[in-house]
Amino acid sequence: MTTLKVIEILAESEKSWEDAAQTAISKAAESLHDIKSIYIKELEAKVENHKIVSYRINGKVTFELD
């Protein structure tokens, strides 16, 4: 029987929301294995001088427990 766990992760990128999500997965994979999915719960952009300077995501990462 498979048991999964979900954790919440915040990540940021200067490129895009997709890159922020990939950053979250890459960082999580350093200490977690068998990551199954990421659910993007919220998107946010930081603005300076009327320009977007960074993209932020709040995501839920699902992975399998040993």
Secondary structure, DSSP 8 states (H G I E B T S, - for coil): ---EEEEEEEEEESS-HHHHHHHHHHHHTTT--SEEEEEEEEEEEEEETTEEEEEEEEEEEEEE--
